[in-house]
Amino acid sequence: MRKDSYKDRYSWDALGLYALTLAFEIPVIAVRLLVVWIVMSAALALLGFSTEGLVPNLILCLSFYTVAASLLAMFRPWGTGHWWRECSGGREPSERERLAYEQAFVALQENSPVALTEPSDWFVVDNAQPDASVLGDSLMLSSGLLATAALKPVLAHELGHLRNKDGRLSAALNRLVIRTPSQVAEGRNKPGVAGVGVGAAGPRGAKPGSDPVIDAAVPMAGIAATFVFFAVMAFRWAVRFAKGGLGLRMLGELWCAYWRQREYGADAYAAALGQGHELAQFLEVHALNNDHPVPFLWKSDQTHPPTELRIDRLMKAAAEPAGVRSVLVAQSTGPGQALRVAWRLFRGSWRSLDKTPRLRLEWQSSPGGQGLPARSADQEGGGRS
C-alpha cells in the first residue's frame, strides 16, 4: 500500500484566498492592539502596577495570537478536536460504534490503491439524524449515522475532505475569530464561512432597547452623558471589530464558492472509492427534500451546491464501466487559478467558480494486483459536511 502524497499539499486557490483573508486582518490587529493596550493599562493602573517591562510584549502576543494560531492550524491543528468535541457535547464511541467505524474504514481501504487519510481522532454526537463533519484532523459522526448502512459512503465523503486538507483550512479560518464556547455550541460557526459564526463574531448593531435611556435634563449633564455614551459605543464597536473575521466578511462569497467546489471534490473522492451510487442514495433520502431555491447562489452564503447536481454527478461517476471511474474535482492546477479567483471577486462572475472540471482516474493493473490512478494527459482538474 503506497502513501498518498497528494494530501501533503494545499491547492493554490486555497492558499491565495487564505493569504487575502490574512491581509484583511491587518486593520483588525491594529484595533486589537489599541483595545488590549487600553484594557491592560486601565487594569494595571487600578492595581497600582507599572506598565513597563513585559507588558508591551504581552500586548503584542495577545494581539497577534489569532493569526499565529491560524497559521499553526494550517500545518498542525493541535487542540482543535478536543475543543470541538467539548463545544459540541461529543463523547467517546461505544464498542459497537467503534466496530462499525472500523469495518466501514477497512471496506473503503480495500477499494483504494493508496493508504487512506485517517482522522487523528473521532467522536460521536448523540443525534438521531445521520450527520458527519470534519474540522482540523478530527472527525465527528452522529449516533444516527453509525446505526445506518449510509456510514460507508458518508465516511468516504468525509475522508475526501481530510485528504484535501479542508478540515485544516476550516480550523485555520475559525481561529481568526474570537468566539465563546456558547457560540460554538449554538451552531453559529460554520467553519470557514463568513457571515455565519466565524465571519460574524457578533451583531453588527446594538439590540433595540439594550442601551440605557439618557435623560439630559441639565444641558451640561446631557453633553457629558452623550460623550460617555458615544465613547462606550465606540469601545464596544472596537471590541467587536477586534474579535477578528474582517477578511472572512469581505471575502465571504468567494469562500462560499470555494467550499461548494470542495463538496464536489469530496463527492468525487467517495465515487473513486466505489461509493458514488450509495452516496447519491443517501443524499436523495436525507438531503434532497431540504433544498430550497437560493436566489443569486453565486453571492449567497451557501457552502453546499444543490443536492440534485451532486446526485447527478455521483450517478454519472457510478455509471462508468468497471476499471475506469470519472470523477469531478475542484482543485486548482496552478497559481494562475488563484489570480483568476481574485479577478472574479471584482468582476462579479461568481458562477464560473461552481463549474467543476472533469478528471479521469484510471485504475491500472500493477504487478502487485493493485491499481494505481493515472491522470489523463488531455484533461485538467482543479482540487468538507
C-alpha positions, 0 to 999 in steps of 0.5 A: 500500500503506497502513501498518498502524497497528494494530501501533503499539499494545499491547492493554490486557490486555497492558499491565495484566498487564505493569504487575502483573508490574512491581509484583511486582518491587518486593520483588525490587529491594529484595533486589537492592539489599541483595545488590549493596550487600553484594557491592560493599562486601565487594569494595571493602573487600578492595581497600582502596577507599572506598565513597563517591562513585559507588558508591551510584549504581552500586548503584542502576543495577545494581539497577534495570537489569532493569526499565529494560531491560524497559521499553526492550524494550517500545518498542525491543528493541535487542540482543535478536536478536543475543543470541538468535541467539548463545544459540541457535547461529543463523547467517546464511541461505544464498542459497537460504534467503534466496530462499525467505524472500523469495518466501514474504514477497512471496506473503503481501504480495500477499494483504494490503491493508496493508504487512506487519510485517517482522522487523528481522532473521532467522536460521536454526537448523540443525534438521531439524524445521520450527520458527519463533519470534519474540522482540523484532523478530527472527525465527528459522526452522529449516533444516527449515522453509525446505526445506518448502512449510509456510514460507508459512503458518508465516511468516504465523503468525509475522508475526501475532505481530510485528504484535501486538507479542508478540515485544516483550512476550516480550523485555520479560518475559525481561529481568526475569530474570537468566539465563546464556547456558547457560540460554538455550541449554538451552531453559529460557526460554520467553519470557514464561512463568513457571515455565519459564526466565524465571519460574524463574531457578533451583531453588527448593531446594538439590540433595540432597547439594550442601551440605557435611556439618557435623560439630559435634563441639565444641558451640561449633564446631557453633553457629558452623558452623550460623550460617555455614551458615544465613547462606550459605543465606540469601545464596544464597536472596537471590541467587536471589530477586534474579535477578528473575521474582517477578511472572512466578511469581505471575502465571504462569497468567494469562500462560499464558492470555494467550499461548494467546489470542495463538496464536489471534490469530496463527492468525487473522492467517495465515487473513486472509492466505489461509493458514488451510487450509495452516496447519491442514495443517501443524499436523495433520502436525507438531503434532497427534500431540504433544498430550497431555491437560493436566489443569486447562489453565486453571492449567497452564503451557501457552502453546499451546491444543490443536492440534485447536481451532486446526485447527478454527478455521483450517478454519472461517476457510478455509471462508468464501466468497471476499471475506469471511474470519472470523477469531478474535482475542484482543485486548482492546477496552478497559481494562475487559478488563484489570480483568476479567483481574485479577478472574479471577486471584482468582476462579479462572475461568481458562477464560473467558480461552481463549474467543476472540471472533469478528471479521469482516474484510471485504475491500472493493473500493477504487478502487485494486483493493485491499481494505481490512478493515472491522470489523463494527459488531455484533461485538467482538474482543479482540487468538507459536511 
